[in-house]
């Protein structure tokens, strides 16, 4: 399974990618922001997208909207990976079309299983 991680924090991308590869055997593609992520999603056609909510230039809400507008990613499951923990914020992310929300800091030991649980 291929996962695209869209996050402006290189450390988060690194830890998440390592966790997904080691814990779930995922193929991982990384993008450093929304614009790059939308482009890579179109090219790579991942099975799952992990998306940060708070990014400069193009935030998570704008990114998921752009992903939904291109045919290659219109139905790709998106999971927000965010530090926002207020119930209203989590509900808003689901209302934007996410299949789930994982809270930062996430547990690298369970990330792969947590991702799979949300998409199954």
JOBELWO-V155309 format. One line per field, one symbol per residue. ss: DSSP state (H for helix, E for strand, - for the rest). psi: psi as a letter, one per 20 degrees, with the letter a starting at -180 (. if undefined). A space follows every 10 residues. Layout:
ss: ???
psi: ???
This chain:
ss: -EEEEE---H HHHHHHHHHH HHHH--EEEE E--HHHHHHH HHHH---EEE E--------H HHHHHHHHH- ------EEEE EE----HHHH HHHHH----E EEE------- HHHHHHHHH-
psi: ppppoopioh gggggggggh ggiikqppqq qjrgghgggh ggghmrhqpp pqgoqrgoah ghghghhhip hhjhjppppp oripipghgg hghhhijqir pppqprohhj gghgghhhi.
